Amino acid sequence: MKDSFSGSSWIQGAKYDSELERMQIYIGNKGEIYECDGVSLEVWQEFKSASSKGKYFNNYIKGKYNSNSI
């Protein structure tokens, strides 16, 4: 995993593994982690540059990839 960041009131951080096309998203203050498989590098880059990470996640990632809470 690489490319972690923060800067959202809802999404506390995220990491991306380009070899596995796997994204981990750290949600809220409770330490909740969602792992999404099959996320392309293009989607990851768009997510990172989105002005609202939460809106981008809800519109383009949530429910569109195989994901689970870990």
N, C-alpha and C positions, 0 to 999 in steps of 0.2 A: 504494500500500500504506500502511496505517496500523495503529495499535494493536499495537505490538510490546511484548513483555514477556519476562521470564525467571522462573525459580523452580521448575524441575524438574530432577532429576538426569539425566534422559535427554533431555528436550526442552529445548534451550537458549533457544529463543525462537520466536516466530511472528508473522506479519503477515497482514492480511486486506485485500483490495480488494473493497469492496461493489459497485462498478460491474461488475466482472468475475466476482464471486462466486468469487474465487480466494484460496486460503490457502497461505502458504508456512510450512513448519515446519523449524526448524533443529535437527538431531539430533546429539547426542553432541559429542565433542571434535574430530572430524575435519572439521567444517565441512560435513557432509552436509546437503543441502537437498531437501526434498520439496515439490512444488507440486501442489495438489489443486484441480481445477476443479469448479464446480457446488455449492460449499459455501454453504448459506444463512446469512444473518445470524444466525438463531436458533441454528444449530449452532455458529457461531463464538462467540456469546455464552455458550453452554453450555460450550464448550471452555475459554474464558477463566476461567469461574467454577468449573470442576471442581477438586476438591481434589487429584486426581491427573491431570495432563495426559496422561501416558503411557497410563494405563488408559482415559481417555476417547478418546484417539486410536485405540487398538487396538480398542475396542468399537464406536465410532460413526463413525469416519472411514476407517481403513485398509481397503482393499478395497471400499469402498462408493462411492468417487468416482473419476473419471478422474484418475490421478495419475502423476507421474514424478519421477525424481531429476534435479536440475539442477546 
